[in-house]
Amino acid sequence: MVKWRSLKTTWQLYKPLGWAQLIHRRTRLVVALTGVAFANILIFAQLGLRDMLLDGVTLVPEHLNGDLFLLSAYAPTLDSGSFPKVYLYRANAVNGVDTVAALYIQSANWVNPEDLIAKQASNDSEFDLFPNSVKILAFNPIQPALKLPGMVPQLDRLTVPGTVLYDRLSQEKLGPIPSLFRERGVVSTLMNNRRVTVVGFFSLGSTLFDNGHVVMSDWNFSQWFGSDSLEEVNVGCLILEPGADLEQVRSQLQSHLPNDVRVMTHREAIAAEQAFHASLPNGQVLNFGAIMGFIVGVILVYQVLYTDVTDHLPEYATLKAIGYTNTSLLTIVIQESVIIAVLGFIPGYFASVGVYYLLVQAIRVPLTMKSAVTIQVFILTVIMCLISGAIAINKLRSADPADVF
């Protein structure tokens, strides 16, 4: 008990003057903290959505199976362009290349199997089906172009005509496929108006652009989109021989292949996908939203600090009269700025976690609070409050000791 009183007395003697001024008007302090928390929620939401956007578009590139990859030089993303399959044969002839695999990417209409069951049960010829889109990832099961969790043991099932593996992390509007599969052992529906059967699952995830994914064999892919569809490849996956020098093989590939094909590493393929989507209006709008949240926070905190400095101007003049320098007075305002930043960040962070949860429930896309985003927003919060304090400090210059008398 004596120790606690000693600590309390020490705090009373040495507590920062900035803190004492802030708690003198508790209502004003609450307003400031609310403003900072509100700004944090805006910034967290925008940066979180932007992070989710850029992470989501790399789901497929991150799971490519290979050391080097061939992509069309005219396509900004993996699925927006293709190149002739004959280029893969040329690449396979280059020294250092062990195996090559072709990846085909296409979108298709997907009918929720529950809607299909309801139509069949109703016997209503005018019963309308409203399909959603699903992204198809196709390759030769003997030479898989992707490394997906849980996929490899099931690849032999794709040799059966009309079969696919389904992404269990797809959005629910595609249907409760996993639960139906557990009940029946097999699930059938329509994809591009053709009967398709789900024979297994893998885990990848949905994005803001894709409701879900299915994996199928290249032979089945040709049955859906025609035999000529296999002559154009979206991504060529190259596995190098053990001990081969990656940069040397890459240089040879580039010299043996036309200029309309890019040879990229795994990291470069991911970075290119992110850079393209960051340049789209979606990414720019989210950046602008984060900037607006930052500006709102600056204005709100500035109003509080400016009012606080104005109300205590006679006290500041008194401190000048007894020998305090301008630097000492400026330190007090900086103290207030940092205290507001730290205390306002705490409720803003936890409120943003709640907002993330609501967004996940609403859009069914993975969104988590990442440490990198948390650190980034905290730094922005401190900078935001310091800017507000720096602007409010100008009022201190008018604190004249003569005003005390």
VENCORRA-V856821 format. One record per pair of residues at least 12 apart in sequence whose C-alpha atoms are under 10 Angstrom apart, sorted by sequence separation. I is the first residue (numbers start at 0). J is the second residue. D is the distance in whole Angstrom. If there is no record, write none. Layout:
# VENCORRA-V856821
{{I;J;D} {I;J;D}}
This chain:
# VENCORRA-V856821
{{69;81;10} {70;82;7} {71;83;9} {87;99;7} {114;126;10} {115;127;10} {165;177;9} {176;188;10} {185;197;6} {186;198;7} {201;213;9} {217;229;7} {249;261;10} {250;262;9} {316;328;10} {355;367;7} {356;368;10} {69;82;9} {87;100;8} {114;127;9} {115;128;7} {140;153;9} {141;154;8} {184;197;9} {185;198;6} {186;199;10} {200;213;9} {201;214;9} {249;262;7} {315;328;7} {355;368;8} {87;101;8} {114;128;7} {115;129;10} {140;154;6} {141;155;9} {150;164;8} {174;188;10} {184;198;8} {185;199;8} {199;213;10} {200;214;9} {249;263;8} {352;366;10} {114;129;9} {139;154;9} {140;155;7} {150;165;10} {184;199;9} {199;214;10} {249;264;9} {352;367;8} {60;76;10} {114;130;9} {140;156;9} {150;166;10} {197;213;9} {315;331;10} {352;368;7} {60;77;8} {69;86;9} {84;101;8} {111;128;9} {140;157;7} {180;197;8} {197;214;10} {351;368;9} {59;77;9} {69;87;8} {110;128;7} {111;129;8} {139;157;9} {140;158;8} {180;198;8} {197;215;10} {246;264;9} {57;76;10} {59;78;10} {109;128;10} {110;129;7} {111;130;7} {139;158;9} {147;166;10} {180;199;9} {245;264;9} {56;76;9} {57;77;10} {109;129;9} {110;130;4} {111;131;8} {177;197;10} {180;200;10} {348;368;9} {56;77;10} {69;90;9} {108;129;9} {109;130;5} {110;131;6} {176;197;8} {81;103;9} {108;130;6} {109;131;5} {110;132;9} {177;199;9} {81;104;9} {107;130;9} {108;131;6} {109;132;6} {110;133;10} {177;200;8} {78;102;10} {80;104;10} {107;131;8} {108;132;5} {109;133;6} {176;200;10} {308;332;8} {77;102;10} {78;103;8} {79;104;9} {107;132;5} {108;133;6} {109;134;9} {162;187;9} {237;262;10} {307;332;9} {348;373;8} {77;103;10} {78;104;6} {79;105;9} {106;132;7} {107;133;5} {108;134;9} {137;163;9} {161;187;10} {77;104;8} {78;105;7} {106;133;6} {107;134;6} {136;163;10} {235;262;9} {236;263;10} {237;264;10} {305;332;10} {78;106;9} {105;133;9} {106;134;4} {107;135;7} {135;163;9} {136;164;10} {304;332;8} {307;335;10} {348;376;9} {67;96;9} {105;134;6} {106;135;6} {135;164;10} {161;190;10} {236;265;10} {304;333;10} {344;373;10} {348;377;9} {66;96;10} {69;99;10} {104;134;7} {105;135;5} {106;136;9} {135;165;10} {193;223;8} {347;377;10} {68;99;9} {104;135;6} {105;136;7} {165;196;10} {192;223;10} {304;335;8} {67;99;10} {68;100;10} {69;101;9} {103;135;8} {104;136;5} {105;137;8} {161;193;9} {162;194;9} {163;195;7} {164;196;9} {165;197;6} {167;199;9} {168;200;9} {191;223;8} {304;336;8} {344;376;9} {345;377;9} {65;98;9} {68;101;10} {103;136;6} {104;137;6} {161;194;7} {162;195;6} {163;196;6} {164;197;6} {165;198;8} {166;199;9} {167;200;6} {168;201;8} {169;202;9} {190;223;9} {191;224;10} {344;377;7} {65;99;8} {102;136;7} {103;137;5} {104;138;9} {161;195;5} {162;196;5} {163;197;5} {164;198;6} {165;199;6} {166;200;6} {167;201;6} {168;202;6} {169;203;8} {170;204;8} {343;377;10} {64;99;10} {65;100;9} {102;137;6} {103;138;6} {160;195;9} {161;196;6} {162;197;6} {163;198;6} {164;199;5} {165;200;5} {166;201;5} {167;202;6} {168;203;6} {169;204;6} {170;205;6} {301;336;9} {304;339;10} {64;100;9} {101;137;8} {102;138;5} {103;139;10} {133;169;9} {160;196;9} {161;197;9} {162;198;6} {163;199;7} {164;200;5} {165;201;6} {166;202;5} {167;203;8} {168;204;5} {169;205;5} {170;206;9} {300;336;8} {341;377;8} {344;380;7} {101;138;6} {102;139;8} {133;170;10} {159;196;10} {161;198;10} {162;199;9} {163;200;9} {164;201;7} {165;202;8} {166;203;6} {167;204;8} {168;205;7} {169;206;9} {173;210;7} {340;377;8} {343;380;9} {344;381;9} {64;102;10} {100;138;7} {101;139;7} {164;202;10} {165;203;10} {166;204;7} {167;205;10} {172;210;8} {173;211;8} {340;378;9} {343;381;10} {63;102;9} {100;139;7} {159;198;9} {166;205;9} {170;209;9} {171;210;9} {172;211;10} {300;339;8} {340;379;9} {341;380;8} {100;140;10} {102;142;10} {133;173;8} {157;197;10} {169;209;9} {170;210;5} {171;211;9} {300;340;9} {340;380;6} {341;381;7} {100;141;9} {101;142;8} {102;143;8} {103;144;9} {131;172;8} {132;173;8} {156;197;10} {157;198;8} {169;210;6} {170;211;6} {339;380;9} {340;381;5} {100;142;6} {101;143;8} {102;144;6} {130;172;9} {131;173;7} {156;198;7} {157;199;9} {168;210;9} {169;211;4} {170;212;10} {339;381;9} {340;382;9} {99;142;8} {100;143;7} {101;144;6} {102;145;8} {130;173;8} {131;174;10} {156;199;8} {168;211;7} {169;212;7} {337;380;9} {338;381;9} {340;383;8} {341;384;10} {98;142;8} {99;143;10} {100;144;6} {101;145;10} {154;198;10} {166;210;10} {167;211;8} {168;212;9} {169;213;9} {336;380;10} {337;381;6} {340;384;6} {99;144;9} {100;145;9} {153;198;8} {154;199;9} {166;211;6} {167;212;9} {336;381;8} {337;382;9} {339;384;7} {340;385;8} {153;199;7} {165;211;8} {166;212;5} {167;213;9} {336;382;9} {337;383;10} {338;384;9} {339;385;10} {152;199;10} {153;200;8} {165;212;7} {166;213;6} {336;383;9} {337;384;7} {153;201;9} {164;212;9} {165;213;5} {166;214;8} {336;384;5} {337;385;7} {150;199;8} {163;212;10} {164;213;6} {165;214;7} {335;384;9} {336;385;6} {149;199;9} {150;200;7} {151;201;9} {163;213;6} {164;214;5} {165;215;9} {335;385;9} {336;386;9} {149;200;7} {150;201;5} {162;213;10} {163;214;5} {164;215;7} {333;384;9} {334;385;9} {336;387;8} {337;388;9} {148;200;9} {149;201;5} {150;202;8} {162;214;9} {163;215;5} {164;216;10} {333;385;7} {336;388;6} {148;201;6} {149;202;7} {162;215;7} {163;216;8} {332;385;9} {333;386;10} {335;388;8} {336;389;9} {147;201;7} {148;202;6} {149;203;10} {161;215;9} {162;216;8} {333;387;9} {334;388;9} {147;202;7} {148;203;8} {160;215;10} {161;216;9} {332;387;10} {333;388;6} {78;134;10} {147;203;7} {159;215;10} {160;216;9} {163;219;9} {332;388;6} {333;389;8} {133;190;9} {157;214;8} {158;215;9} {159;216;9} {161;218;10} {162;219;8} {163;220;10} {331;388;10} {332;389;8} {78;136;10} {132;190;9} {133;191;10} {157;215;6} {158;216;7} {160;218;8} {161;219;6} {330;388;10} {333;391;10} {114;173;10} {130;189;9} {131;190;10} {132;191;9} {156;215;10} {157;216;6} {158;217;10} {159;218;10} {160;219;6} {161;220;9} {329;388;9} {332;391;8} {333;392;9} {111;171;9} {113;173;9} {114;174;9} {130;190;9} {154;214;9} {156;216;9} {157;217;9} {158;218;8} {159;219;8} {160;220;10} {329;389;9} {332;392;7} {111;172;7} {112;173;8} {113;174;7} {130;191;9} {154;215;9} {155;216;10} {157;218;9} {158;219;8} {161;222;8} {331;392;10} {110;172;9} {111;173;5} {112;174;6} {113;175;8} {130;192;10} {154;216;8} {157;219;8} {160;222;9} {161;223;9} {329;391;10} {330;392;10} {109;172;10} {110;173;7} {111;174;5} {112;175;8} {113;176;9} {329;392;7} {332;395;9} {109;173;7} {110;174;8} {111;175;8} {112;176;8} {150;214;9} {328;392;9} {329;393;9} {109;174;9} {111;176;9} {113;179;9} {329;395;8} {112;179;9} {147;214;10} {325;392;10} {328;395;8} {329;396;10} {328;396;10} {145;214;10} {325;395;8} {116;187;10} {134;205;10} {325;396;8} {115;187;9} {116;188;9} {133;205;10} {115;188;7} {143;216;9} {325;398;10} {112;186;8} {114;188;9} {115;189;8} {134;208;10} {140;214;10} {112;187;7} {113;188;9} {133;208;10} {134;209;7} {140;215;8} {141;216;9} {111;187;10} {112;188;5} {132;208;10} {133;209;7} {134;210;8} {135;211;9} {136;212;7} {137;213;8} {138;214;8} {139;215;9} {140;216;6} {59;136;9} {110;187;10} {111;188;7} {112;189;8} {132;209;7} {133;210;6} {134;211;6} {135;212;6} {136;213;6} {137;214;6} {138;215;7} {139;216;6} {140;217;8} {64;142;9} {65;143;10} {110;188;6} {111;189;8} {131;209;10} {132;210;7} {133;211;5} {134;212;5} {135;213;5} {136;214;5} {137;215;5} {138;216;5} {139;217;5} {140;218;10} {320;398;10} {322;400;10} {64;143;7} {65;144;7} {109;188;8} {110;189;5} {111;190;10} {131;210;8} {132;211;8} {133;212;6} {134;213;6} {135;214;6} {136;215;6} {137;216;5} {138;217;5} {139;218;8} {316;395;9} {319;398;8} {320;399;8} {321;400;9} {63;143;9} {64;144;5} {65;145;8} {109;189;6} {110;190;7} {131;211;10} {132;212;9} {133;213;7} {134;214;9} {135;215;7} {136;216;8} {137;217;5} {138;218;8} {139;219;10} {304;384;9} {308;388;10} {315;395;8} {316;396;10} {318;398;10} {319;399;8} {320;400;5} {63;144;6} {64;145;5} {65;146;9} {108;189;8} {109;190;5} {110;191;9} {135;216;10} {136;217;9} {137;218;9} {138;219;10} {139;220;10} {315;396;10} {316;397;9} {317;398;9} {318;399;10} {319;400;6} {320;401;8} {62;144;9} {63;145;5} {64;146;6} {107;189;10} {108;190;5} {109;191;7} {110;192;9} {137;219;8} {138;220;8} {301;383;9} {305;387;9} {309;391;9} {312;394;8} {315;397;10} {316;398;5} {317;399;8} {318;400;8} {319;401;10} {320;402;10} {62;145;6} {63;146;6} {64;147;9} {107;190;6} {108;191;5} {109;192;8} {137;220;6} {293;376;10} {297;380;9} {300;383;8} {301;384;8} {304;387;7} {305;388;8} {308;391;7} {312;395;7} {315;398;6} {316;399;5} {317;400;6} {320;403;8} {61;145;9} {62;146;5} {63;147;9} {106;190;10} {107;191;6} {108;192;8} {109;193;10} {136;220;9} {137;221;10} {296;380;8} {300;384;6} {301;385;9} {303;387;9} {304;388;7} {307;391;9} {308;392;8} {311;395;10} {312;396;10} {314;398;9} {315;399;8} {316;400;5} {317;401;9} {319;403;10} {60;145;9} {61;146;9} {62;147;6} {106;191;9} {107;192;9} {108;193;10} {135;220;9} {297;382;9} {298;383;9} {299;384;9} {300;385;9} {301;386;8} {302;387;8} {303;388;10} {304;389;10} {305;390;8} {306;391;9} {308;393;10} {309;394;7} {312;397;8} {313;398;7} {315;400;8} {316;401;8} {317;402;8} {318;403;10} {59;145;8} {61;147;10} {62;148;9} {109;195;10} {293;379;8} {297;383;5} {298;384;9} {300;386;9} {301;387;4} {302;388;10} {304;390;9} {305;391;5} {308;394;7} {309;395;8} {312;398;6} {313;399;8} {314;400;9} {316;402;7} {317;403;6} {59;146;9} {289;376;10} {293;380;8} {296;383;7} {297;384;6} {300;387;6} {301;388;6} {304;391;6} {305;392;8} {308;395;7} {311;398;10} {312;399;9} {313;400;8} {316;403;7} {317;404;9} {59;147;9} {295;383;9} {296;384;8} {297;385;9} {298;386;10} {299;387;8} {300;388;8} {301;389;9} {302;390;10} {303;391;9} {304;392;9} {305;393;9} {306;394;10} {309;397;10} {313;401;10} {315;403;10} {293;382;9} {294;383;8} {297;386;7} {298;387;7} {301;390;7} {302;391;8} {305;394;7} {309;398;9} {313;402;7} {314;403;8} {144;234;9} {293;383;7} {297;387;5} {301;391;6} {305;395;9} {308;398;10} {312;402;9} {313;403;6} {138;229;10} {144;235;8} {145;236;9} {293;384;10} {296;387;9} {297;388;9} {300;391;9} {301;392;10} {312;403;10} {137;229;10} {144;236;6} {143;236;9} {144;237;9} {294;387;10} {297;390;10} {138;232;10} {142;236;10} {144;238;10} {109;210;10} {109;211;10} {106;209;9} {106;212;9} {107;213;10} {106;213;10} {104;214;10} {103;215;10} {103;216;10} {102;216;10} {103;217;8} {102;217;8} {105;220;9} {101;217;9} {104;220;10} {107;223;10} {103;220;8} {105;224;9} {103;228;9} {103;229;8} {102;229;9} {103;230;10} {101;229;9} {103;231;8} {104;232;8} {105;233;9} {101;230;10} {102;231;10} {103;232;6} {104;233;6} {101;231;9} {102;232;6} {103;233;5} {104;234;8} {101;232;6} {102;233;6} {103;234;7} {100;232;10} {101;233;8} {102;234;5} {103;235;9} {101;234;6} {102;235;6} {100;234;8} {101;235;5} {102;236;7} {100;235;6} {101;236;6} {99;235;7} {100;236;5} {101;237;9} {99;236;6} {100;237;7} {98;236;8} {99;237;5} {100;238;8} {98;237;6} {99;238;6} {97;237;7} {98;238;5} {99;239;9} {62;203;9} {96;237;7} {97;238;6} {98;239;7} {95;237;10} {96;238;6} {97;239;5} {98;240;8} {95;238;9} {96;239;4} {97;240;5} {59;203;8} {95;239;6} {96;240;6} {97;241;8} {58;203;7} {59;204;10} {84;229;8} {85;230;8} {86;231;10} {87;232;9} {90;235;9} {94;239;9} {95;240;5} {96;241;9} {58;204;7} {83;229;9} {84;230;5} {85;231;9} {86;232;9} {91;237;8} {94;240;9} {95;241;8} {97;243;10} {58;205;9} {83;230;6} {84;231;5} {85;232;9} {87;234;10} {90;237;8} {91;238;10} {95;242;8} {96;243;8} {58;206;8} {82;230;8} {83;231;5} {84;232;6} {87;235;7} {91;239;10} {95;243;5} {55;204;8} {56;205;9} {57;206;10} {81;230;9} {82;231;5} {83;232;6} {84;233;9} {86;235;9} {87;236;9} {94;243;9} {95;244;8} {96;245;10} {55;205;7} {56;206;7} {81;231;6} {82;232;5} {83;233;9} {84;234;10} {87;237;9} {95;245;8} {55;206;5} {56;207;8} {80;231;9} {81;232;5} {82;233;7} {84;235;8} {54;206;9} {55;207;7} {56;208;8} {80;232;8} {81;233;4} {82;234;8} {95;247;9} {96;248;7} {53;206;10} {55;208;9} {56;209;9} {59;212;10} {80;233;6} {81;234;7} {82;235;9} {94;247;10} {95;248;6} {96;249;10} {210;363;9} {52;206;7} {53;207;10} {55;209;9} {78;232;10} {79;233;8} {80;234;9} {81;235;10} {94;248;7} {95;249;9} {210;364;9} {51;206;8} {52;207;7} {78;233;6} {93;248;8} {207;362;8} {209;364;10} {51;207;8} {52;208;9} {77;233;6} {78;234;8} {93;249;10} {95;251;9} {96;252;9} {206;362;9} {207;363;9} {76;233;9} {77;234;7} {94;251;8} {95;252;10} {206;363;9} {207;364;7} {90;248;10} {93;251;7} {94;252;9} {205;363;8} {206;364;6} {207;365;10} {48;207;10} {74;233;9} {90;249;10} {93;252;7} {204;363;10} {205;364;6} {206;365;8} {92;252;9} {204;364;8} {205;365;8} {71;232;9} {90;251;9} {91;252;9} {204;365;8} {70;232;8} {71;233;7} {90;252;6} {93;255;8} {69;232;9} {70;233;7} {71;234;8} {89;252;9} {90;253;9} {92;255;10} {69;233;8} {70;234;5} {71;235;10} {69;234;6} {70;235;7} {90;255;8} {68;234;7} {69;235;5} {70;236;9} {89;255;7} {90;256;8} {68;235;5} {69;236;7} {89;256;7} {67;235;8} {68;236;5} {69;237;8} {67;236;6} {68;237;6} {86;255;9} {87;256;9} {65;235;9} {66;236;7} {67;237;5} {68;238;9} {86;256;7} {63;234;9} {64;235;10} {65;236;5} {66;237;6} {67;238;7} {86;257;9} {63;235;10} {64;236;6} {65;237;5} {66;238;5} {67;239;8} {63;236;7} {64;237;8} {65;238;5} {66;239;6} {60;234;10} {63;237;10} {64;238;8} {65;239;8} {66;240;10} {86;260;9} {82;259;8} {83;260;10} {67;245;8} {81;259;10} {82;260;7} {66;245;8} {67;246;10} {81;260;9} {67;248;9} {68;249;10} {67;249;8} {66;249;10} {69;252;9} {69;253;10} {67;252;10} {72;257;10} {73;258;10} {74;259;10} {72;258;7} {73;259;7} {74;260;10} {69;256;10} {71;258;9} {72;259;5} {73;260;8} {74;261;10} {71;259;6} {72;260;5} {73;261;9} {70;259;9} {71;260;5} {72;261;5} {70;260;6} {71;261;6} {72;262;9} {69;260;6} {70;261;5} {71;262;9} {77;268;8} {172;363;10} {68;260;10} {69;261;6} {70;262;7} {76;268;9} {77;269;10} {170;362;9} {171;363;8} {68;261;8} {69;262;5} {70;263;8} {75;268;10} {76;269;10} {170;363;6} {68;262;6} {69;263;6} {77;271;9} {169;363;9} {170;364;8} {67;262;7} {68;263;5} {69;264;9} {76;271;7} {77;272;8} {168;363;9} {169;364;9} {67;263;6} {68;264;6} {75;271;7} {76;272;6} {168;364;9} {66;263;9} {67;264;5} {68;265;7} {75;272;7} {76;273;9} {168;365;9} {66;264;6} {67;265;7} {70;268;9} {75;273;10} {76;274;10} {65;264;9} {66;265;7} {67;266;10} {68;267;10} {69;268;10} {75;274;9} {76;275;7} {65;265;8} {66;266;10} {67;267;10} {68;268;8} {75;275;6} {76;276;9} {64;265;9} {67;268;9} {75;276;9} {63;265;8} {62;265;9} {61;265;7} {60;265;7} {61;266;8} {63;268;10} {60;266;9} {63;269;10} {60;267;10} {61;268;9} {60;268;7} {61;269;7} {60;269;6} {59;269;9} {60;270;9} {57;268;9} {58;269;9} {60;271;10} {57;269;6} {60;272;8} {56;269;9} {57;270;8} {57;271;9} {54;269;9} {57;272;7} {53;269;10} {56;272;7} {57;273;7} {53;270;10} {56;273;7} {54;272;10} {55;273;9} {53;272;8} {54;273;8} {56;275;10} {53;273;5} {56;276;8} {52;273;9} {53;274;8} {53;275;9} {50;273;10} {53;276;7} {52;276;8} {53;277;7} {52;277;8} {49;276;10} {50;277;10} {49;277;8} {52;281;9} {53;282;8} {52;282;8} {49;281;8} {50;282;9} {48;281;10} {49;282;6} {52;285;10} {48;282;9} {49;283;9} {49;284;9} {50;285;10} {46;282;10} {49;285;6} {45;282;9} {48;285;7} {49;286;8} {47;285;9} {48;286;10} {45;284;9} {46;285;7} {45;285;5} {46;286;7} {49;289;10} {44;285;9} {45;286;7} {45;287;8} {46;288;9} {47;289;10} {42;285;9} {45;288;6} {46;289;7} {42;286;9} {44;288;9} {45;289;5} {46;290;10} {42;287;10} {44;289;8} {45;290;9} {42;288;7} {43;289;8} {45;291;10} {41;288;7} {42;289;5} {45;292;9} {41;289;6} {42;290;8} {44;292;10} {40;289;10} {41;290;9} {42;291;8} {43;292;9} {39;289;9} {41;291;8} {42;292;5} {38;289;9} {41;292;5} {42;293;7} {38;290;10} {40;292;8} {41;293;8} {38;291;9} {39;292;7} {38;292;5} {39;293;8} {41;295;9} {42;296;10} {37;292;8} {38;293;6} {41;296;10} {38;294;8} {39;295;10} {35;292;10} {38;295;6} {39;296;8} {35;293;9} {37;295;9} {38;296;5} {37;296;8} {38;297;9} {35;295;9} {36;296;9} {34;295;8} {35;296;6} {38;299;9} {34;296;6} {35;297;8} {37;299;10} {33;296;10} {34;297;9} {35;298;10} {32;296;10} {34;298;9} {35;299;8} {31;296;9} {34;299;6} {35;300;7} {33;299;9} {34;300;7} {32;299;9} {33;300;10} {31;299;7} {32;300;8} {30;299;9} {31;300;6} {34;303;10} {30;300;9} {31;301;9} {31;302;9} {32;303;10} {28;300;10} {31;303;6} {30;303;8} {31;304;9} {28;303;8} {27;303;7} {28;304;10} {27;304;9} {27;306;9} {28;307;10} {27;307;9} {21;303;10} {21;304;9} {24;307;9} {23;307;10} {21;307;8} {20;307;8} {20;308;9} {20;311;9} {39;340;10} {36;339;10} {35;339;8} {36;340;9} {39;343;8} {40;344;9} {43;347;9} {47;351;9} {31;336;10} {34;339;10} {35;340;7} {38;343;9} {39;344;7} {42;347;10} {43;348;8} {32;338;10} {33;339;10} {35;341;9} {36;342;9} {37;343;9} {38;344;9} {39;345;9} {40;346;9} {41;347;9} {28;335;10} {32;339;6} {35;342;9} {36;343;5} {37;344;9} {39;346;9} {40;347;6} {43;350;10} {44;351;7} {48;355;9} {31;339;7} {32;340;8} {35;343;5} {36;344;6} {39;347;5} {40;348;7} {43;351;6} {44;352;9} {47;355;8} {31;340;9} {32;341;9} {33;342;10} {34;343;8} {35;344;7} {36;345;8} {37;346;9} {38;347;8} {39;348;7} {40;349;9} {42;351;9} {43;352;9} {55;364;9} {29;339;10} {32;342;7} {33;343;7} {35;345;10} {36;346;6} {37;347;6} {39;349;10} {40;350;7} {41;351;8} {44;354;7} {48;358;9} {55;365;9} {17;328;10} {20;331;9} {28;339;8} {31;342;10} {32;343;4} {33;344;10} {35;346;9} {36;347;4} {37;348;10} {39;350;9} {40;351;5} {43;354;9} {44;355;7} {54;365;10} {55;366;10} {16;328;10} {20;332;10} {31;343;8} {32;344;8} {35;347;7} {36;348;8} {39;351;8} {40;352;9} {43;355;9} {52;364;10} {54;366;10} {17;330;8} {18;331;9} {21;334;10} {29;342;10} {30;343;10} {32;345;9} {33;346;8} {34;347;9} {36;349;9} {37;350;9} {40;353;10} {41;354;10} {51;364;8} {16;330;9} {17;331;5} {18;332;10} {21;335;7} {28;342;10} {29;343;9} {32;346;8} {33;347;8} {36;350;8} {37;351;9} {40;354;8} {44;358;9} {51;365;7} {52;366;10} {16;331;6} {17;332;6} {20;335;8} {21;336;10} {28;343;10} {32;347;9} {36;351;9} {40;355;10} {51;366;6} {15;331;8} {16;332;9} {17;333;8} {18;334;7} {19;335;9} {50;366;9} {51;367;8} {17;334;5} {18;335;6} {21;338;9} {50;367;9} {16;334;8} {17;335;5} {18;336;10} {21;339;9} {48;366;8} {50;368;10} {15;334;8} {16;335;9} {17;336;9} {18;337;10} {47;366;7} {48;367;10} {50;369;9} {15;335;9} {17;337;10} {18;338;7} {47;367;8} {17;338;8} {18;339;9} {47;368;7} {50;371;10} {47;369;8} {50;372;8} {43;368;9} {47;372;7} {46;372;7} {47;373;9} {46;373;10} {43;372;8} {46;375;9} {42;372;10} {43;373;8} {46;376;9} {43;375;9} {42;375;10} {43;376;7} {39;373;10} {42;376;7} {43;377;10} {40;376;10} {39;376;7} {42;379;9} {38;376;10} {39;377;8} {42;380;9} {39;379;9} {39;380;7} {38;380;8} {36;380;9} {35;380;8} {38;383;10} {35;381;10} {35;383;9} {35;384;8}}
